[in-house]
Amino acid sequence: MAEQVGPAYPKWRYKAGQQATLVETAAEEKALGPGWVDSPTGLPKTATPAEVKSAADAKAAADAKAAADKKAADEKAAAEKKAAEAKE
């Protein structure tokens, strides 16, 4: 771990889903509880509304294609069965 160059406090602390918090003492930092980090770069990325919509649209399109493919396969199987029965 790198040696600290400046004073330990105050310093910013970051946690996913929370606003950045400035702590003045070790006691304040400890009171934050677990999950707080030194840099926001280590936090998980939060999806933007556009990314959420895009993912939902892609899933809806994939679901629609899967349903259409299943319907086509079912219709083909039914037609083949009907053709086989007609030959008998």
C-alpha positions as CSV (number, residue, x, y, z in Angstrom):
1,M,0.0,0.0,0.0
2,A,1.3,3.5,-0.8
3,E,2.4,5.7,2.0
4,Q,0.1,8.7,2.6
5,V,1.8,12.0,1.7
6,G,-0.7,14.6,3.1
7,P,-2.9,14.8,6.2
8,A,-5.3,11.9,6.7
9,Y,-8.4,14.1,7.1
10,P,-10.6,15.6,5.8
11,K,-11.2,13.2,3.0
12,W,-14.0,12.2,0.6
13,R,-15.6,8.8,0.9
14,Y,-17.7,7.1,-1.8
15,K,-20.4,4.4,-1.8
16,A,-22.6,3.1,-4.6
17,G,-26.1,4.6,-4.4
18,Q,-24.9,7.3,-1.9
19,Q,-23.8,10.9,-2.3
20,A,-20.0,11.4,-1.7
21,T,-19.4,12.3,1.9
22,L,-16.6,14.4,3.4
23,V,-15.3,13.0,6.7
24,E,-13.3,15.0,9.1
25,T,-12.1,12.3,11.5
26,A,-11.4,8.6,11.7
27,A,-14.5,8.3,14.0
28,E,-16.7,9.9,11.3
29,E,-15.3,7.5,8.7
30,K,-15.9,4.5,10.9
31,A,-19.5,5.7,11.6
32,L,-20.2,5.5,7.9
33,G,-20.1,1.7,8.1
34,P,-18.9,-0.8,5.5
35,G,-18.8,-0.3,1.7
36,W,-17.3,3.2,1.5
37,V,-14.2,3.5,-0.7
38,D,-11.5,6.1,-1.4
39,S,-12.3,6.7,-5.0
40,P,-15.5,6.6,-7.1
41,T,-13.7,4.8,-9.9
42,G,-14.0,1.5,-8.0
43,L,-17.8,1.8,-7.7
44,P,-20.1,-0.3,-9.9
45,K,-21.5,1.6,-12.9
46,T,-25.1,2.7,-12.7
47,A,-27.1,2.2,-15.9
48,T,-28.6,5.4,-17.4
49,P,-32.3,5.4,-18.3
50,A,-31.4,5.2,-22.0
51,E,-29.3,2.1,-21.3
52,V,-32.1,0.5,-19.3
53,K,-34.6,1.3,-22.1
54,S,-32.2,-0.1,-24.8
55,A,-31.7,-3.3,-22.8
56,A,-35.5,-3.6,-22.4
57,D,-36.1,-3.0,-26.1
58,A,-33.5,-5.6,-27.0
59,K,-35.1,-8.1,-24.7
60,A,-38.5,-7.4,-26.1
61,A,-37.2,-7.9,-29.7
62,A,-35.5,-11.1,-28.7
63,D,-38.6,-12.4,-27.0
64,A,-40.8,-11.5,-30.0
65,K,-38.4,-13.3,-32.4
66,A,-38.3,-16.4,-30.2
67,A,-42.1,-16.4,-30.1
68,A,-42.3,-16.0,-33.9
69,D,-39.7,-18.8,-34.4
70,K,-41.6,-21.1,-32.1
71,K,-44.9,-20.4,-33.8
72,A,-43.3,-21.1,-37.2
73,A,-41.8,-24.3,-36.0
74,D,-45.1,-25.4,-34.5
75,E,-47.0,-24.6,-37.7
76,K,-44.4,-26.5,-39.8
77,A,-44.6,-29.5,-37.5
78,A,-48.4,-29.5,-37.7
79,A,-48.3,-29.2,-41.5
80,E,-45.8,-32.1,-41.7
81,K,-48.0,-34.2,-39.4
82,K,-51.1,-33.4,-41.4
83,A,-49.3,-34.3,-44.7
84,A,-48.1,-37.6,-43.1
85,E,-51.6,-38.5,-42.0
86,A,-53.0,-37.7,-45.5
87,K,-50.5,-40.2,-47.0
88,E,-51.8,-43.0,-44.8
